[in-house]
């Protein structure tokens, strides 16, 4: 997907730990998932879009833990 090629600078804001790399990867898929309308519920839309449209499988619990994280670097992004 063309939008994903410009995201490495965004990933640099995440830590280099395993969790940070996972969050950076999920963040890249979150951007197009927010943009592409798929269902009426925004968070569920993102999760379904990951799997259905982008082919990125993630467990439901892991996804919602990521979305609820208080350590995402929103200010830097």
C-alpha positions as CSV (number, residue, x, y, z in Angstrom):
1,X,0.0,0.0,0.0
2,X,1.5,3.4,-1.0
3,X,0.8,5.1,2.3
4,X,3.0,2.6,4.1
5,X,6.2,3.5,2.3
6,X,6.5,6.9,4.0
7,X,6.1,5.7,7.6
8,X,9.6,4.7,8.7
9,X,10.3,8.2,10.1
10,X,7.1,7.8,12.2
11,X,8.5,4.5,13.6
12,X,11.6,6.2,14.8
13,X,9.6,7.8,17.7
14,X,9.1,4.4,19.3
15,X,11.7,2.7,21.5
16,X,14.0,0.0,20.2
17,X,12.7,-2.7,22.6
18,X,10.6,-5.6,21.4
19,X,7.5,-3.9,22.6
20,X,8.5,-0.6,21.0
21,X,9.2,-2.3,17.6
22,X,5.8,-4.1,17.9
23,X,4.0,-0.8,18.6
24,X,5.8,0.9,15.7
25,X,4.6,-1.8,13.4
26,X,1.1,-1.6,14.7
27,X,1.1,2.2,14.3
28,X,2.0,1.9,10.7
29,X,-1.1,-0.3,10.1
30,X,-3.2,2.0,12.3
31,X,-2.8,5.0,10.0
32,X,-4.5,3.5,6.9
33,X,-7.0,1.7,9.1
34,X,-8.2,5.0,10.4
35,X,-8.4,6.5,6.9
36,X,-10.2,3.6,5.3
37,X,-13.9,3.4,6.4
38,X,-14.9,-0.1,7.0
39,X,-17.4,-0.2,9.9
40,X,-19.2,2.3,12.0
41,X,-17.1,1.7,15.2
42,X,-13.7,3.4,14.9
43,X,-11.6,1.0,17.1
44,X,-13.3,-2.1,15.8
45,X,-12.9,-0.7,12.3
46,X,-9.1,-0.4,12.8
47,X,-8.9,-4.0,14.1
48,X,-11.0,-5.4,11.3
49,X,-9.2,-3.4,8.7
50,X,-5.8,-4.8,9.9
51,X,-6.9,-8.3,9.1
52,X,-9.4,-7.9,6.2
53,X,-7.9,-5.2,4.1
54,X,-4.2,-5.1,5.1
55,X,-3.7,-8.8,5.8
56,X,-2.0,-8.1,9.2
57,X,-3.3,-10.6,11.8
58,X,-3.3,-9.6,15.4
59,X,-5.1,-11.1,18.4
60,X,-8.0,-9.1,19.7
61,X,-6.6,-8.7,23.2
62,X,-3.2,-7.6,22.0
63,X,-4.7,-5.0,19.7
64,X,-6.9,-3.4,22.4
65,X,-3.9,-3.4,24.8
66,X,-1.9,-1.5,22.2
67,X,-4.8,1.0,21.6
68,X,-5.1,1.6,25.4
69,X,-1.4,2.1,25.9
70,X,-0.4,5.2,27.7
71,X,3.1,5.1,26.4
72,X,2.4,5.8,22.7
73,X,4.5,8.8,21.7
74,X,1.6,10.9,20.3
75,X,3.3,14.2,21.0
76,X,6.4,13.3,19.0
77,X,4.3,11.9,16.2
